[in-house]
Amino acid sequence: MKNILSAIWRGIDALARAVIRLIGKLSPKLGGLCESLWNNTELVTYLFAGVATTVVNYVVYCLVRFGLGVSLELSNICAWVVAVAFGYAVNKAFVFHTHCDGALELLREAGGFFAMRLVSLGAEILLLKLFVQVLGLNEPVMKLVTNIVVIILNYVFSKLFIFKKKA
C-alpha cells in the first residue's frame, strides 16, 4: 500500500512541478512563489489531507442523509464526527508525523484535535451567521470565505497546539 501511495505522490509531484514550470515561464515571480509553496511539504500534505477529509465528510453525509434517510442535522453531525476522526488520523500520520508514548498521550492529542475542531466549527457558524444573517451577504460566497478561515484556523491549531514536535 505504501508503494502505491508513493507512486501516486510521485505522479502528483511531477504534474505539479510541470504546471509550476509553465507558470514560471509566464511569470517568473509567480512561478517562484508557487515552487516555494509546493516545496513546503507539510503545507502541501495538509492541503491534500484537507481535500480528502472534505470528501469523506461529503460521502458520509450523502450516505447517511440519502441512503439511510436520516435528518439533515443528524447527517451533518455524523459526517463531521467521521471526517474529524479521519482528519486526525491523516494529519497525525502524513502531515505532522507525531508519535505518542502511550494511550494517555494519544487520548490527549486526539481530544485536543477534536476540541480545536469544535472551536473552528463554532467560528464557522458564527461567521456564517454574521456574514449572511446580519450583513446579508451572499451565502455560497460566504460559505467559501468561512471555509478558508476555518482551514487556516485548523492548520494553526494543529501546528501550534495539537501536533507539537517533541524536543
C-alpha positions in Angstrom: 0.0 0.0 0.0 2.8 2.4 0.9 4.4 1.7 -2.5 1.2 2.6 -4.3 0.8 5.8 -2.3 4.4 6.7 -3.0 3.9 6.2 -6.7 0.7 8.3 -6.7 2.6 11.0 -4.8 5.5 11.0 -7.4 2.9 11.4 -10.2 1.2 14.3 -8.4 4.6 15.9 -7.7 5.7 15.5 -11.4 2.5 17.0 -12.6 2.6 19.9 -10.1 6.2 20.7 -11.0 5.3 20.7 -14.7 2.5 23.2 -14.0 4.8 25.3 -11.9 7.4 25.4 -14.7 4.6 26.6 -17.1 3.6 29.3 -14.6 7.2 30.3 -14.2 7.5 30.8 -18.0 4.5 33.2 -17.9 5.6 34.9 -14.7 8.9 34.1 -13.1 7.9 35.7 -9.8 4.7 33.8 -9.5 6.4 30.6 -10.6 9.0 31.1 -7.9 6.2 31.6 -5.3 4.4 28.5 -6.5 7.6 26.4 -6.3 8.3 27.7 -2.8 4.8 26.8 -1.6 4.9 23.4 -3.3 8.3 22.6 -1.7 6.7 23.3 1.8 5.8 19.6 2.1 3.9 20.0 5.3 1.6 22.6 3.9 1.0 20.7 0.7 0.2 17.4 2.5 -2.0 19.4 4.9 -4.0 20.7 1.9 -4.3 17.2 0.4 -5.4 15.9 3.8 -8.0 18.7 3.9 -9.3 17.7 0.5 -9.5 14.1 1.5 -11.3 14.9 4.7 -13.8 17.1 2.9 -14.5 14.2 0.5 -15.0 11.9 3.5 -17.4 14.4 5.1 -19.4 14.7 1.9 -19.6 11.0 1.2 -20.7 10.2 4.8 -23.2 13.0 4.7 -24.8 11.7 1.5 -24.8 8.1 2.6 -26.4 8.9 6.0 -28.8 11.6 4.6 -29.9 9.9 1.4 -29.0 6.3 1.9 -30.4 5.9 5.4 -32.9 8.8 5.3 -31.6 10.5 8.4 -32.4 14.1 9.2 -30.2 16.9 7.8 -28.8 17.9 11.2 -28.0 14.3 12.3 -26.5 13.5 8.9 -24.3 16.6 9.2 -23.2 15.6 12.8 -22.4 12.1 11.7 -20.4 13.3 8.7 -18.5 15.8 10.9 -17.6 13.2 13.5 -16.3 10.7 10.9 -14.5 13.4 9.0 -12.7 14.8 12.1 -11.7 11.2 13.1 -10.4 10.7 9.6 -8.7 14.1 9.6 -7.0 13.3 12.9 -5.5 10.1 11.6 -4.4 11.5 8.3 -2.9 14.7 9.9 -1.1 12.6 12.5 0.3 10.1 10.1 1.0 12.1 6.9 1.2 15.8 7.8 2.7 16.3 11.2 4.3 12.8 11.8 3.8 12.8 15.6 4.3 9.8 17.9 2.6 9.3 21.2 4.2 7.4 24.1 1.1 5.6 25.4 -2.6 5.7 25.4 -2.9 8.7 27.7 -0.8 10.9 25.4 -2.8 9.6 22.3 -6.1 10.5 24.0 -4.8 13.9 25.0 -3.7 14.6 21.4 -6.9 13.2 19.8 -9.0 15.0 22.4 -7.2 18.3 21.6 -7.7 17.8 17.9 -11.5 17.2 18.4 -11.7 20.2 20.8 -10.0 22.5 18.3 -12.2 21.3 15.5 -15.2 22.2 17.7 -13.8 25.7 18.2 -13.3 26.1 14.4 -16.8 24.7 13.8 -18.2 27.3 16.3 -16.2 30.1 14.5 -17.6 28.9 11.2 -21.2 29.0 12.5 -20.7 32.5 14.0 -19.0 33.9 10.9 -21.8 32.5 8.6 -24.5 34.0 10.9 -22.6 37.4 10.9 -22.0 37.4 7.1 -25.3 36.0 5.9 -27.9 36.8 8.5 -26.6 40.1 9.9 -24.8 41.6 7.0 -27.0 40.0 4.3 -24.0 38.9 2.1 -24.2 36.1 -0.5 -24.4 32.7 1.3 -22.5 30.5 -1.1 -19.6 33.0 -1.3 -19.5 33.5 2.5 -19.5 29.7 3.0 -16.3 29.6 0.9 -14.8 32.5 2.8 -15.6 31.0 6.1 -14.2 27.6 4.9 -10.9 29.4 4.1 -10.8 30.9 7.5 -11.6 27.5 9.1 -8.8 25.8 7.1 -6.3 28.4 8.3 -7.5 28.2 11.9 -7.3 24.4 11.8 -3.8 24.4 10.5 -2.7 26.9 13.1 -4.4 24.9 15.9 -2.8 21.7 14.6 0.6 23.1 14.2 0.8 25.1 17.5 -1.4 23.1 19.9 -2.1 19.6 18.8 0.8 18.1 16.8 3.7 19.8 18.6 7.1 18.3 17.9 8.8 16.9 20.9 12.2 18.5 21.8 
